[in-house]
Amino acid sequence: AAAAAAATATAAVATDVEWNECDAYTKLMWSQNMTKKFLRKLLALPRALEHFQAHLREHQHPLICALDFLVMSNQISDLEGPKRRARLFECAERYVKTPTTIKVEEVERRIHAEISNALEMLLGEVFPGFIATDWCTRLIQSLRKVEPPIKGAFLTLPKRVSESAELMDAQQRCVESIIEAVSSAETAILVCDRTLPGLPIIAMSSGAELLMGHTRDDAVGYNCRLMQGPQTDPEAVEQLSVAIRKGEGTVVDIANYTTIQKGMRNESGFMNRVTLSSKLRVTPGETELIFAVLRHIPMPMLELRESRSTRLLLDIFESLAIAREEQQVSPALRFLDASAKALAKGQRWLMDAITTLRKGLRMPVIREILLRSVPNELEASPTHRKQMQDVRLMMHSKNTLKSRYDYIVSTCEFWAELEGLKNHAGWEYKTALDGLMKQYITPELGQRRTAILWFALRKTVYDRWAENERDLVEAEEAYTSLGLSHDELPSLLLQHQFAAKEASQAEPDDDRSASAVGGQADEVLSNASMLQHILVRVISLDVLPNFLRSRSYHETLDELQKAKGSQRAMNASLEAELESLKATLPKTSEEWLGVLTWAARHLPNPVCVCDASLPGMPILCVNTAFEVLTGYESAECVGNSCRFLQGDETDVAAKHRLREAIRNQTGCHLTLLNYKKSGESFMNLLSLTPIFDRDDLCRFYVGSLCEVKEHYASMKPQLRHADRLQKMLPAKLAVPSAPNVRQRMLRVRDTVMRNAGAPTFNFNAGASSITSSSVS
C-alpha cells in the first residue's frame, strides 16, 4: 500500500514539474556543494525537509530514520532549560542508545557526533540520487517562491548570465547557466553541443583542464579530437562516434594526450575512461547536449566506487532533460514539419514561374533582355567562377559541358529554334526537326541504352503533363493530375525503366544514338517538351529571381508596353504574371528550398539536398532519379545523413576530403564507392555545392550524383545534367534564413571558423592510415 501510494505521489509530482531556465543550474550547483553544512542548512527549511522525506519514503530507504534523527536534533537547538535537557535525553535514548546516567554535556557531544555521521550517510547515499529526481525539481521551484529569497541556495541565474539576460532568450540563458555551473566542477566534465556540426566543446570543468592540459580558451569551440594522438585506437574512436550518432550513452577506454605547452604534446599520453551520457535536450528548443565524464582508469579496488560516482553524476545530468518523448524525432523532420508552409509557398511560386517562363521565352525581346541580365563567365563573381572551374576540371569534357552563361544562351537559342518550326513545312520542317534533335536533344540523351531513365521519366511524368496541359499545378496536385501518389511513382518509373532496358538489349549492340530511334516528329517534340520543362526548372532557381530583381526587368516591362493590337493584350497578361512573380518571390531560405525541392523532383540526374545547419547534415529531400539509382525511397532518406550510402570498401581518403570540404564550407567534386539498398556497389561521381543565405551563412548543400560507367561516352548526358544544375544554382541567396535557424547557423559558423585552425594528428590502424579529423 505504501509503495502504491508513493507511486501515485510520484506521478502527481511529475505532472506538476514545469521547465524553468534556472533549474539545471541549481541542480548542478547543488551537486557540487554536497557538504554537511549545505545539507543541514537545506534540511532546516520545512519545504526541503518535506520533499526529502517524500523521496526516501517513495524508495523505502532505511536512512529515513537518520533523517528523522536530524529533524529531532534541529528541534532541540530551539529549546532551553529543562525542556532542552528532556528532549536531549529522549533523542539520545531513541536514536543514539545512550544511558540516562551520563552527564548532559556527554549526551550533547554524542548527539553532535551522530549528526555528523547521519549527514555523511545522507550525502553519500541519498542526496545525489535525490538531485536526479523530480522531487528535487519541484523543491527548487517551490523554494523560488519563498520571500525573502533564500541566500546561498543557487536559485537564481549566475551573475555573468543575469547581467546580459536581456540579450538572450530563455534557452540561451539556460545553456549559459549550465556552462557556468560545469566550469567550477572538480570532476573532469566536458559538455558538447550535438546540434552543431563537428560536436564542438561548449563547456569544460576545472577538473577537465587539469586532466587534459588545455585551458578553456584552447579547447572550447573545438572537437574532442584535439586529445587524440598516434596511439589512439581507431576502434575506440568509432565506438564513440557511433554512440554519438545514435544519441546513446557508452563507456570507452581510449588513449589520449595532454598538452605540455602550446603546440607541444606529451608523447606518453594516458589511458582515459570516457563515459558519455545519452543526448539530452535541456531546453524546449532543438539544442541537444552530450555530457562526458573523463577519468584516469582507476585501480581495481577503486573501480566500483569510481563507477558508482560517475553513474550518479550522469543520473543528475540526465535529470536535466525535458521532452523525453520527443527526443526520437529527427531534427530534419522537425524542421520540415515547422517549415511546411514556407516549403509549399516556394513550390507554388515555382509552378507559376514555369508557366510564365514558357510563355515569355517564346518572345525574342524577352530572350534578349534575359541574356543581358545574366553575367558571362568573366563577369561572374569570384565564388561562382571558382565553382564553375572546379566542375569543369573534375568532369574533363569541354565539348559536353559549358559555362553558366553558355547554358542560358543555349536555352534561349533552343526556344528560338522551337518557335522557328512554325515557319517551316514539308521537307524543310523535317530538316529543321532533325537539326533540333541533333543539336539540343541528342546531347541530353546519348545512346539509347543510356537514356533509359530519360524515357522512363518522360513516359511516366512529362508526357502526361503535356497531354493534360497541367503546367499550372500546386506541388501536391501534380501527382493527382497524373493519377499517381508519391509512393506509386518510383515503382511505376522502375517498371518503365525495366521495360525500356529490355527493349534496348533486344536491339543490335551498336552505337546508334537516340536520334536514330526517335526520328518521328511526335517523338522529337515529346523530348523537346520534356527538355523545356527541365530548363525552366533550373532557370527558376537563380536566373529568374535575379532577373526579377535587376534593372533589366524594368526594360522588359517597357518593351511589353510598346506592343499594339492583339499582341498588346497578350503582353498585358504576361506583364501581370511577371509582377505577380516578383511580388511573391521567396522571402526566406526555407521558401527557396521549396522551389529547389520541386524543381529537382523530376530531373533526370540524381539530386539530394542536405541541411548544413544540423549535425550530420541530414537529408531534406531527394528526387526520383536518386531513388531509382540507390534503391532507397524518399521516406528512408529524409532525416538521415548520406553516410548510409557508404560501406566497408568506401575509400577513407575520399571520406576525409568530403568532410574537410564540409568543415571548410566549400564545394567538392570527387569519386567514391557507394552502396545501393540491394547491397550492390557503384562508383559515384559526387558534386557537392554549398548554398549560402544573404548573411553569408552556409544553409544547404546540394549534391549531384552520377554513376561512373566503364565507358566515358555513356556518362556524357549525366555529366551534362549534373554540371548544368550545379552552375545554375545560386552561390548566395538574396534572402535570409528564419530567425531560429539563423541563430543556429551563427553558432555553426563560429565553430567552423574555430575548427579551421585546429590541429589534426594522423594515426595508423594496421595497414590503413586514418586521420583523426575524419571521424565524425
C-alpha positions in Angstrom: 0.0 0.0 0.0 2.8 2.3 0.9 4.6 1.6 -2.4 1.4 2.2 -4.3 0.8 5.5 -2.5 4.4 6.5 -3.3 4.0 5.7 -7.0 0.8 7.8 -7.1 2.6 10.7 -5.4 5.5 10.4 -7.9 3.1 10.6 -10.8 1.4 13.7 -9.3 4.8 15.3 -8.9 5.8 14.6 -12.5 2.7 16.4 -13.8 3.5 19.4 -11.6 7.1 19.9 -12.9 7.5 22.6 -15.4 10.6 23.8 -17.2 12.5 26.7 -15.8 15.6 28.2 -17.3 17.4 28.1 -13.9 16.6 24.6 -12.7 19.6 22.9 -14.5 22.0 25.5 -13.0 20.6 25.0 -9.5 20.8 21.2 -9.7 24.4 21.2 -10.9 25.4 23.7 -8.2 23.8 21.6 -5.5 25.6 18.5 -6.8 29.0 20.4 -6.4 28.1 21.8 -3.0 27.3 18.5 -1.3 28.8 19.4 2.1 27.4 18.6 5.5 27.0 22.3 6.2 25.0 22.9 3.0 22.8 19.8 3.5 22.0 20.7 7.1 21.1 24.3 6.0 18.9 22.9 3.3 17.1 20.5 5.7 16.4 23.3 8.1 13.9 24.6 5.5 10.4 22.9 6.1 9.8 22.6 2.3 13.1 20.9 1.7 12.6 18.5 4.5 9.1 17.6 3.2 10.4 16.7 -0.3 13.4 14.9 1.1 11.2 12.7 3.3 8.8 12.0 0.4 11.8 10.9 -1.7 13.0 8.5 1.0 9.6 7.1 1.7 9.0 6.5 -2.0 12.1 4.3 -2.2 11.5 2.9 1.3 15.1 3.8 2.1 16.4 2.7 5.5 18.1 6.0 6.1 14.6 7.6 6.7 15.5 7.1 10.4 18.7 9.2 10.0 16.5 11.9 8.5 14.1 11.8 11.4 17.0 12.0 13.8 18.2 15.2 12.1 14.8 16.7 12.3 14.6 16.0 16.1 18.1 17.3 16.7 17.2 20.6 14.9 14.2 21.0 17.2 16.5 20.7 20.3 18.5 23.7 19.2 15.4 25.9 19.6 14.8 24.8 23.2 16.2 26.0 26.6 16.3 24.9 30.2 14.5 21.7 31.3 12.7 21.2 28.1 16.0 21.1 26.2 17.5 18.6 28.7 14.5 16.3 28.5 14.4 16.5 24.7 18.2 15.7 24.6 17.8 12.5 26.6 14.7 11.5 24.6 16.7 11.8 21.4 19.7 10.0 22.8 17.6 7.1 24.0 15.7 6.7 20.8 18.5 7.1 18.2 21.9 7.1 20.0 21.2 4.4 22.6 22.9 6.5 25.3 22.5 5.5 29.0 20.5 8.1 31.0 23.1 8.1 33.8 25.7 10.1 31.9 26.0 13.9 32.0 24.2 16.3 29.7 27.5 17.5 28.1 28.4 13.9 27.1 24.9 13.4 25.6 25.3 16.6 23.6 28.8 15.5 22.4 27.5 12.1 21.3 24.4 13.6 19.6 26.7 16.0 17.6 28.9 13.1 16.6 25.9 11.2 15.4 24.6 14.2 13.5 27.9 14.3 11.6 27.6 10.6 10.8 24.0 10.9 9.7 24.8 13.9 7.4 27.7 11.9 5.9 25.5 8.9 5.2 22.8 11.1 3.6 25.4 12.9 1.5 26.9 9.7 0.2 23.9 7.5 -0.3 20.8 9.7 -0.7 21.4 13.3 -1.7 22.9 12.6 -5.2 20.0 10.4 -6.0 17.6 13.0 -4.7 19.1 15.7 -7.0 18.4 13.4 -10.0 14.6 13.2 -9.3 11.6 15.3 -10.0 11.2 15.7 -6.2 14.3 17.9 -6.3 13.0 19.9 -9.3 9.7 20.5 -7.5 11.5 21.6 -4.4 13.7 24.1 -6.3 10.7 25.6 -7.9 8.8 25.9 -4.6 11.9 27.5 -2.9 11.9 30.3 -5.5 8.5 31.4 -4.3 9.8 31.9 -0.7 10.0 35.5 0.4 12.6 36.9 1.1 14.7 34.9 -1.3 16.9 32.2 0.2 20.6 33.2 0.0 23.3 30.7 -1.0 20.9 28.2 -2.5 21.8 29.0 -6.1 18.1 29.6 -7.0 18.8 32.4 -9.5 20.9 32.8 -12.6 24.6 33.3 -12.2 25.8 36.8 -12.2 27.5 36.6 -15.6 24.3 35.4 -17.2 22.0 37.7 -15.4 24.0 40.8 -16.4 23.3 40.0 -20.1 20.0 38.3 -19.7 18.1 40.8 -21.8 20.3 40.0 -24.8 19.4 36.3 -24.7 16.3 34.2 -24.8 15.3 31.7 -22.1 17.0 28.8 -23.9 20.3 30.6 -24.3 20.2 31.7 -20.7 19.7 28.0 -19.6 22.6 26.8 -21.7 24.9 29.6 -20.5 24.0 28.8 -16.9 24.9 25.2 -17.4 28.3 26.3 -18.9 28.8 28.4 -15.8 27.9 25.6 -13.4 30.1 23.0 -15.1 33.1 25.3 -15.3 33.6 25.2 -11.5 33.3 21.4 -11.1 36.3 19.5 -9.8 35.4 16.3 -11.7 36.6 16.3 -15.3 33.5 17.1 -17.3 33.1 18.1 -21.0 29.8 19.4 -22.5 29.4 19.2 -26.3 26.5 20.6 -28.4 25.1 17.8 -30.6 23.1 20.2 -32.7 26.2 21.8 -34.1 28.3 20.2 -36.8 31.6 18.8 -35.5 30.2 18.3 -32.0 32.2 21.3 -30.5 33.0 21.6 -26.8 30.9 24.4 -25.3 31.9 23.9 -21.6 34.7 22.2 -19.6 35.2 21.9 -15.9 38.3 22.9 -14.0 39.0 19.2 -13.4 39.0 18.7 -17.2 41.6 21.5 -17.6 43.9 19.6 -15.2 43.3 16.3 -16.9 43.6 17.5 -20.5 46.3 20.1 -20.0 44.2 22.6 -22.1 42.7 25.8 -20.9 39.1 26.7 -21.7 40.2 29.2 -24.3 42.3 26.5 -26.1 39.5 23.8 -26.0 36.1 25.4 -26.2 34.8 25.6 -29.8 37.0 22.6 -30.9 36.1 19.0 -31.3 37.4 16.4 -28.7 39.7 15.2 -31.5 42.3 17.5 -30.1 43.0 14.9 -27.4 43.8 12.2 -29.9 47.3 11.1 -31.0 49.4 8.4 -32.6 48.4 5.6 -30.2 44.7 6.4 -30.1 42.7 3.3 -31.1 40.5 3.9 -34.2 38.1 1.3 -32.9 37.6 3.2 -29.7 37.0 6.4 -31.7 34.5 4.6 -33.9 32.7 3.3 -30.8 32.4 6.9 -29.5 31.2 8.1 -32.9 28.5 5.5 -33.3 27.2 6.2 -29.8 27.1 10.0 -30.5 25.3 9.5 -33.8 22.7 7.2 -32.2 22.4 9.5 -29.2 23.2 6.7 -26.7 25.4 6.6 -23.7 28.6 4.5 -23.6 31.8 3.8 -21.7 35.1 3.7 -23.7 38.7 3.4 -22.6 40.8 5.4 -25.0 44.4 6.6 -25.3 44.5 10.4 -25.1 47.2 13.0 -24.9 47.8 16.1 -22.8 49.4 19.3 -23.7 52.7 20.3 -22.0 52.7 23.7 -23.6 51.0 25.3 -26.6 52.0 23.4 -29.7 53.6 20.5 -27.8 52.3 17.1 -26.7 53.2 14.5 -24.1 54.2 11.5 -26.2 53.5 9.1 -23.4 49.8 10.0 -23.2 47.4 8.4 -20.7 44.5 6.0 -20.7 41.3 7.8 -20.3 37.9 6.3 -19.4 35.3 8.3 -21.2 31.7 8.0 -20.0 29.1 9.6 -22.3 25.6 10.5 -21.5 22.8 10.0 -23.9 21.6 13.0 -25.9 19.8 15.4 -23.6 17.5 18.2 -24.6 17.7 20.6 -21.7 15.6 23.4 -23.2 12.2 23.4 -25.1 14.2 24.3 -28.3 16.3 22.0 -30.5 19.5 22.2 -28.6 20.8 18.8 -27.5 23.8 18.4 -25.2 26.1 15.5 -24.5 27.9 15.3 -21.2 31.2 13.4 -21.0 32.9 12.4 -17.7 36.6 11.8 -18.0 38.7 9.8 -15.5 42.0 8.0 -15.4 41.3 4.3 -15.4 41.1 3.5 -11.7 42.8 0.8 -9.7 40.7 -2.4 -9.4 40.0 -1.8 -5.8 38.6 1.7 -6.5 36.9 0.8 -9.8 33.5 0.1 -8.2 33.4 3.3 -6.2 34.5 5.4 -9.2 31.9 3.7 -11.4 29.2 4.4 -8.9 30.2 8.0 -8.6 30.2 8.5 -12.4 26.8 6.9 -12.7 25.3 9.2 -10.0 26.8 12.2 -11.9 25.3 11.0 -15.2 21.9 10.5 -13.5 22.0 14.1 -12.4 22.8 15.2 -16.0 20.0 13.1 -17.5 17.5 14.5 -15.0 18.1 17.9 -16.7 16.5 16.6 -19.9 12.9 17.6 -20.8 10.5 16.4 -23.5 12.0 12.9 -23.4 9.2 11.6 -25.7 10.3 14.0 -28.4 14.0 13.1 -28.5 13.5 10.3 -31.0 12.2 12.8 -33.7 14.8 13.7 -36.3 15.8 17.4 -36.2 15.5 17.4 -40.0 11.9 16.1 -39.8 11.1 18.7 -37.1 12.5 21.4 -39.5 10.4 20.1 -42.4 7.3 20.0 -40.3 7.8 23.5 -38.9 8.6 24.9 -42.4 5.8 23.2 -44.2 4.0 26.4 -45.1 7.2 28.0 -46.4 8.1 25.0 -48.5 4.5 24.9 -50.0 4.8 28.6 -50.8 8.1 28.1 -52.6 6.6 25.2 -54.6 3.6 27.3 -55.7 5.9 30.1 -56.8 7.8 27.6 -59.0 4.7 26.4 -60.7 3.7 30.0 -61.6 7.3 30.6 -62.7 7.3 27.6 -65.1 4.1 28.8 -66.8 5.3 32.4 -67.1 8.8 31.3 -68.4 7.3 29.0 -71.0 5.3 32.0 -72.3 8.0 34.6 -72.0 10.8 32.7 -73.7 8.7 32.5 -76.9 9.2 36.2 -77.3 12.5 37.4 -78.9 12.6 40.6 -76.8 12.3 38.6 -73.5 15.1 36.3 -74.5 17.3 39.2 -75.5 16.8 41.1 -72.2 17.2 37.9 -70.2 20.6 37.3 -71.7 21.7 40.8 -71.0 20.8 40.4 -67.3 23.0 37.3 -66.9 26.7 38.0 -66.5 29.1 35.9 -68.6 31.8 33.8 -67.0 34.3 36.7 -67.0 31.7 39.0 -65.2 30.6 36.4 -62.7 31.5 36.7 -59.0 34.8 35.1 -57.9 32.9 32.5 -55.8 30.7 31.4 -58.7 33.6 31.5 -61.2 35.6 29.2 -58.9 32.6 26.9 -58.6 32.3 26.6 -62.4 36.0 26.0 -62.9 36.0 23.2 -60.3 33.2 21.4 -62.0 34.9 21.7 -65.4 38.3 20.5 -64.1 36.7 17.5 -62.5 34.5 16.4 -65.3 37.1 16.7 -68.1 35.0 17.2 -71.2 34.9 20.8 -72.5 32.8 19.6 -75.5 29.8 18.5 -73.5 30.0 21.0 -70.6 29.5 24.7 -70.8 29.7 27.8 -68.6 26.7 29.2 -66.8 26.2 32.0 -69.4 26.5 29.5 -72.3 23.8 27.3 -70.8 21.5 30.4 -70.8 22.4 31.2 -74.4 21.7 27.6 -75.4 18.3 27.7 -73.7 17.3 30.9 -75.5 18.5 29.5 -78.8 16.6 26.3 -78.2 13.4 28.2 -77.7 14.1 30.3 -80.8 14.5 27.1 -82.8 11.3 25.7 -81.5 9.4 28.8 -82.4 11.0 28.8 -85.8 9.5 25.4 -86.6 6.2 27.1 -87.1 7.6 28.8 -90.2 8.6 25.5 -91.9 6.6 22.8 -93.7 7.3 19.7 -95.6 10.9 18.7 -96.1 12.1 22.0 -94.5 10.2 21.1 -91.3 11.7 17.6 -91.3 15.2 19.0 -91.8 14.7 21.6 -89.0 13.4 19.0 -86.7 16.4 16.7 -87.3 18.7 19.6 -86.7 16.9 20.4 -83.5 17.2 16.8 -82.4 20.9 16.6 -83.1 22.0 19.9 -81.7 19.9 20.1 -78.5 18.2 16.8 -77.6 20.8 14.2 -78.5 23.4 15.6 -76.1 20.7 15.2 -73.3 20.0 11.6 -74.3 23.2 10.0 -75.6 22.8 6.4 -76.7 19.5 4.6 -76.4 20.7 2.2 -73.7 22.0 5.1 -71.6 18.8 7.1 -71.9 16.6 4.6 -70.1 15.9 6.9 -67.2 15.1 9.8 -69.5 12.5 7.9 -71.4 11.0 6.4 -68.2 10.6 9.8 -66.7 9.1 11.2 -69.9 6.5 8.5 -70.3 5.7 8.5 -66.5 5.6 12.2 -65.8 6.3 14.7 -68.6 4.1 13.2 -71.4 1.1 13.1 -69.0 1.6 16.7 -68.1 1.7 17.6 -71.8 -1.4 15.6 -72.6 -3.4 17.1 -69.7 -1.9 20.6 -70.2 -1.4 20.8 -66.4 1.6 23.0 -66.2 0.0 25.3 -63.6 -0.5 23.0 -60.6 0.4 23.1 -56.9 3.1 20.7 -55.6 0.7 18.2 -54.1 -1.8 18.5 -57.0 0.9 17.5 -59.6 0.7 13.8 -58.7 -3.1 13.9 -58.6 -3.2 15.3 -62.1 -1.1 12.3 -63.2 -3.3 9.9 -61.3 -0.3 8.9 -59.1 0.7 9.1 -55.5 4.1 9.8 -54.1 4.5 6.1 -53.2 3.4 4.8 -56.6 5.6 7.0 -58.8 9.0 5.3 -58.1 7.6 1.8 -58.6 5.9 2.8 -61.9 9.1 4.5 -63.0 11.1 1.4 -62.3 8.6 -0.6 -64.4 9.1 1.7 -67.4 12.8 1.7 -66.9 12.9 -2.1 -66.8 10.8 -2.4 -70.0 13.0 0.2 -71.8 16.1 -1.7 -70.7 14.8 -5.0 -72.1 13.8 -3.3 -75.4 17.3 -1.7 -75.7 19.0 -5.1 -75.0 16.9 -6.7 -77.7 18.3 -4.4 -80.3 21.7 -4.9 -82.1 24.6 -3.7 -80.0 25.7 -0.7 -82.0 26.4 2.9 -81.3 23.2 4.3 -82.7 22.1 7.5 -81.0 18.7 8.3 -79.7 18.1 10.5 -82.7 18.2 7.4 -85.0 15.5 5.7 -82.9 13.3 8.7 -82.1 13.2 10.2 -85.6 9.4 10.6 -85.7 8.1 14.1 -85.2 6.0 13.2 -82.2 8.9 11.6 -80.5 11.2 14.6 -81.1 8.5 17.1 -79.9 7.9 15.0 -76.8 11.6 15.0 -75.9 11.7 18.8 -76.7 8.8 19.4 -74.3 10.5 17.5 -71.6 13.7 19.4 -72.1 11.7 22.7 -71.9 10.4 21.6 -68.5 13.8 20.7 -67.3 15.4 24.0 -68.5 12.7 26.3 -67.0 13.1 24.5 -63.6 16.8 25.1 -63.4 16.4 28.7 -64.6 13.9 29.3 -61.9 16.4 28.5 -59.2 18.6 31.6 -59.6 18.5 33.2 -63.0 14.8 34.2 -62.9 14.8 35.6 -59.3 17.9 37.7 -60.2 16.2 38.9 -63.4 13.1 40.0 -61.5 15.3 42.0 -59.1 17.5 43.6 -61.8 17.1 46.7 -63.8 16.6 44.6 -66.9 13.2 43.7 -65.6 12.0 47.3 -65.9 13.3 47.3 -69.5 11.2 44.2 -70.1 8.1 46.0 -68.9 8.8 49.0 -71.1 9.2 46.7 -74.1 6.0 44.8 -73.4 4.0 48.1 -73.1 5.1 49.2 -76.6 3.1 46.4 -78.3 -0.1 47.2 -80.1 -3.3 45.4 -81.1 -3.9 41.8 -80.0 -0.2 41.5 -79.0 -0.8 44.3 -76.5 -3.4 42.2 -74.7 -1.1 39.1 -74.6 1.7 41.3 -73.3 -0.5 42.7 -70.6 -1.3 39.2 -69.4 2.4 38.3 -69.3 3.2 41.6 -67.5 0.7 40.8 -64.8 2.2 37.3 -64.3 5.7 38.8 -64.1 4.5 41.3 -61.5 2.9 38.6 -59.5 6.1 36.5 -59.6 8.1 39.5 -58.4 5.7 40.2 -55.5 5.7 36.6 -54.4 9.5 35.9 -54.7 10.7 33.6 -51.9 11.4 35.7 -48.8 13.4 33.1 -46.8 15.8 30.3 -47.5 13.1 27.8 -46.4 10.8 29.1 -49.2 13.7 28.8 -51.7 14.1 25.2 -50.5 10.5 24.6 -51.6 11.5 25.9 -55.1 14.5 23.7 -55.2 12.6 20.6 -53.9 10.0 20.7 -56.6 12.4 21.8 -59.4 14.7 18.9 -58.8 12.0 16.3 -58.2 11.8 15.0 -61.8 15.2 16.0 -63.1 17.0 13.1 -65.0 20.0 13.2 -62.7 20.1 12.1 -59.0 20.0 15.0 -56.6 19.8 15.3 -52.8 19.6 18.4 -50.6 21.1 18.4 -47.1 20.7 20.9 -44.2 24.1 22.4 -43.3 22.8 23.8 -40.0 22.1 20.5 -38.4 24.7 17.9 -37.2 25.4 15.1 -39.7 23.9 17.3 -42.4 20.6 15.3 -42.6 18.9 14.9 -46.0 15.9 17.2 -46.5 14.8 15.9 -49.9 15.9 13.6 -52.7 14.5 13.3 -56.2 13.1 10.4 -58.2 16.3 9.7 -60.0 18.1 9.4 -56.6 15.5 6.8 -55.5 16.0 4.9 -58.8 19.8 4.9 -58.6 20.2 3.9 -54.9 17.0 1.9 -54.4 16.1 3.9 -51.3 12.7 5.6 -51.1 12.5 9.2 -50.1 11.0 8.3 -46.7 14.1 6.2 -45.9 16.5 9.0 -46.8 14.9 12.2 -45.3 16.3 12.9 -41.8 19.3 10.6 -42.2 22.9 11.5 -43.1 24.2 10.4 -46.5 26.6 8.1 -44.7 24.1 5.3 -45.2 25.4 5.1 -48.8 28.9 4.3 -47.5 30.2 0.8 -46.8 33.3 -1.2 -45.7 35.1 -0.6 -49.0 34.5 3.2 -49.2 37.8 4.9 -49.5 38.8 6.6 -46.2 40.8 9.3 -48.1 37.7 10.2 -50.1 35.6 10.5 -46.9 38.2 12.7 -45.4 38.2 15.0 -48.4 34.4 15.2 -48.2 34.4 16.0 -44.5 37.2 18.6 -44.9 35.1 20.3 -47.7 32.0 20.4 -45.4 34.1 21.6 -42.5 35.5 24.4 -44.6 32.1 25.1 -46.2 33.4 24.7 -49.7 32.2 22.7 -52.7 33.9 19.5 -53.8 33.9 17.0 -56.7 35.2 13.5 -56.1 34.6 9.9 -56.9 33.9 7.4 -54.1 32.5 3.9 -53.7 28.9 3.8 -52.5 26.3 1.1 -52.0 22.7 0.7 -53.2 19.9 -0.7 -51.0 20.4 -4.1 -52.7 24.0 -4.2 -51.5 25.4 -3.6 -55.0 28.3 -1.2 -55.1 28.8 1.5 -57.6 31.3 4.3 -58.2 29.7 7.7 -57.5 30.9 10.9 -59.1 29.7 13.3 -56.4 29.4 17.1 -56.9 28.7 18.9 -53.7 27.7 22.6 -53.7 27.2 24.9 -50.7 24.3 27.4 -50.7 24.8 30.5 -48.5 22.0 32.8 -47.4 22.0 36.6 -47.5 24.0 36.7 -44.3 26.8 34.6 -45.8 25.8 31.6 -43.6 26.0 28.2 -45.2 22.4 27.0 -45.3 22.2 24.0 -47.6 24.4 21.5 -49.5 23.2 20.3 -52.9 24.6 17.0 -54.1 24.5 15.7 -57.6 25.3 12.0 -58.1 26.5 10.4 -61.3 27.2 6.6 -61.6 30.6 6.2 -63.2 30.4 3.8 -66.2 33.2 1.9 -67.9 33.0 4.0 -71.0 33.2 7.7 -70.5 31.0 8.4 -73.6 28.0 6.8 -71.9 28.4 9.2 -69.0 28.2 12.4 -71.0 24.5 13.1 -70.7 24.5 12.5 -66.9 27.6 14.8 -66.6 25.8 17.4 -68.6 22.7 17.3 -66.4 24.8 17.4 -63.2 27.0 20.2 -64.5 24.1 22.4 -65.7 22.3 22.1 -62.3 25.5 22.9 -60.3 26.2 26.0 -62.4 22.6 27.2 -62.3 22.5 27.0 -58.5 23.0 30.3 -56.7 26.3 30.7 -54.9 24.5 33.0 -52.5 20.8 33.5 -51.9 19.3 37.0 -51.8 17.1 36.1 -48.9 17.8 35.4 -45.2 17.0 32.3 -43.1 14.4 32.1 -40.4 15.5 33.7 -37.1 15.8 30.4 -35.2 17.7 28.8 -38.0 20.0 31.9 -38.3 20.9 31.7 -34.6 21.9 28.0 -35.0 23.9 28.8 -38.2 25.8 31.6 -36.4 27.0 29.1 -33.9 27.9 26.7 -36.7 29.9 29.4 -38.4 31.8 30.2 -35.2 32.5 26.6 -34.7 33.7 26.0 -38.3 35.9 29.1 -38.2 37.5 28.0 -34.9 38.0 24.4 -36.0 39.6 25.6 -39.3 42.8 26.1 -37.3 42.5 23.0 -35.1 45.5 20.6 -35.3 45.0 17.2 -36.7 47.0 14.1 -35.9 47.5 11.0 -38.0 47.5 7.6 -36.5 47.9 4.2 -38.1 45.5 1.3 -37.8 47.0 -1.8 -39.3 47.7 -1.3 -43.0 45.4 1.7 -43.4 46.2 5.3 -42.5 43.4 7.2 -40.8 43.1 10.8 -39.9 41.6 11.8 -36.6 39.8 14.7 -38.1 38.0 12.3 -40.4 35.9 10.8 -37.6 32.6 12.5 -37.5 
